[in-house]
Amino acid sequence: MKYKIGLGFDVHRLSKKKRDLILGGVKIPSNFSLEAVSDGDVVLHTIADALCGACSLGDIGDYFPPSKKYERIESVKIVKFILDKIKRKFRIINIDIIIVAEKPRLAPFKKRILKSLAAILGTKAINLKVKSKEGLDILGGKSAISCFAIALLKHR
């Protein structure tokens, strides 16, 4: 088998707690943060799960279960851990990401997020889409941010 595909998904509830809102490794100016044991970066969590899926490695909860030990862990460390596990056997061909959020408006941050992801993942083969929920009460309605990603990897 030369190619492997993995699907990732994550969702976190919006919070008014005084924490940074981080998406794709980028601090987004906002009155909201995301509730999570880690820094709550739904984009990096989703990418990590997509990479795990492509390599049959379970999910990030298998390596970083919700506990005091991982409280406030930076999601970049989670992704780097997964990349380290797969780097000898696989290389990233493409990652396609959809962030679904009603607020804040994310279109102005797409280029910064893409640049950050390229640095973290070591590839520019990344596509990013941001979508609103059109006011519908899906995927957490107005009180959450969710993310989907699909990763295509190739055996080295």
Secondary structure, 3 states (H helix, E strand, C coil): CCEEEEEEEEEEEEECCCCCEEECCEEECCCCEECCCCCCCHHHHHHHHHHHHHCCCCCHHHHCCCCHHHCCCCHHHHHHHHHHHHCCCEEEEEEEEEEEECCCCCHHHHHHHHHHHHHHHCCCCEEEEEECCCCCCCCCHHHEEEEEEEEEEEEC
